[in-house]
Amino acid sequence: MVTLIERYRSFLPVTDATPALTLGEGNTPLLRARQLEQQLGCRLFLKVEGMNPTGSFKDRGMVVAMSLALERGAGSVLCASTGNTAASAAAYAAASGLRCTVVLPAGYVAPGKLAQALVYGARIVAIDGSFDRALELAREAAERSGAELVNSVNPFRLEGQKTAAFEICDTLGRSPDVLALPVGNAGNITAYWKGFREYREVGKTGNLPMMWGFQAEGAAPLVNGAPVDHPQTVATAIRIGRPARGNEALAAARDSGGLLAAVSDEEIMEAYRLVASCEGVMCEPASAAPIAGLLRRVRTGHDLSGLTVVAVLTGNGLKDPATALASFTEPETVPAELSAVLRALAATA
Ligand code: F0G
């Protein structure tokens, strides 16, 4: 197996002294979404980042940040998280023999993510406050304790995450026309934009994509132009009111000729069901934001025809079963008889 770090070594801040670490991250599928294309009018690909080892794109950045923490002789790592960063940090810390502490907003982390962090052996600090406060606390605690901060304010996280842009270009033979993704703390949009630009510098792509970032309406500081003190959204992964890399996200949207826009929770949930039922890919609610954003653009009269669009599905839907089940009525229990199954078959024919 060629690891992510080996494959893109010349673009990464690693040396021969950097310990080799991998859980099999990266090399995720880029799926053509032919059913959704009919609704959107563009050529659409899904970058399925939920196929990473802990079920989200965070693993790309975490493997680089953790390798370098190991190289520097760190004993413990620390992060604030809406859930996925915590799961990823906990897994890579476990594989590295490092202690891991995660600071989470109590009550707003999907159960699958919490279960992951617990099982991988992280220490969990659930605060009575938001992600933004958790990040503030984690930054201060890292400074005082000497623990390595592995949030995306750590530049090595972005170095790893930019490899997703490389993979997309390697598969398509060029950059897409549009890269659509959810925006929370704004690390990922910053990383992708860096990746595409670096690939163009070395001639591996001739063009650059427009960066289209989507926030949830109740947590859209970059769209509103002001921090949000009490962010709210069903997409808990991006329930963030003060994005640490907000300025970089604004620059990526501006410099690429792209945009930052908001979508409602209803639109997110519609897109979430649609991507699963049309394409067979179950992502988490936050990951459906770019699909919701594309649908909204088409419905408000924008023509996407002729464009090659890549939507990044950032996390795996299995992390958040509660949200999935809440949007359906539970199947009724029937007698254990053939007639019941035949009735159901006839009803779906
Ligand atoms: N999608 C998912 C599934 C996420 O978990 C996140 C962020 C994002 C999108 C947004 O990415 O922050 O780089 O703009 N999750 C972080 C966490 C905040 O703690 O797991 P971003």
Residues whose N, C-alpha, C, O or C-beta is under 5 A from the ligand:
A	BS01	F0G	A80 S81 T82 G83 N84 T85 A86 P182 V183 G184 N185 A186 G187 N188 I189 A237 A286 S287 T314 G315
